[in-house]
Amino acid sequence: MSTPKLRLGPLPKIESLKLTFTCPASLKADLERYAALHSRTYGEEVDALTLIPHMLEAFMARDRAFRRANPGVSS
């Protein structure tokens, strides 16, 4: 069985800052399942905490209303 490509591809190396947030237990479970699938797909172990900033960045980059309201914001 082949694994489909995920919307979130291999992770780039970036500078990061610590941010804490609260989420529902169901979202945490989904994030952990996504991280496991991402690890199998790309052959590099990654956890949900590592994926979250990349997921948020990808979401914001695709939000047309956000881009129109903030034309100088780079992704």
Stockholm file with secondary structure:
# STOCKHOLM 1.0

chainA/1-75         MSTPKLRLGPLPKIESLKLTFTCPASLKADLERYAALHSRTYGEEVDALTLIPHMLEAFMARDRAFRRANPGVSS
#=GR chainA/1-75 SS CCCCCCSSCSCCCCCCCCCCCCCCHHHHHHHHHHHHHHHHHHTSCCCHHHHHHHHHHHHHHHCHHHHHHCTTCCC
#=GC SS_cons        CCCCCCSSCSCCCCCCCCCCCCCCHHHHHHHHHHHHHHHHHHTSCCCHHHHHHHHHHHHHHHCHHHHHHCTTCCC
//
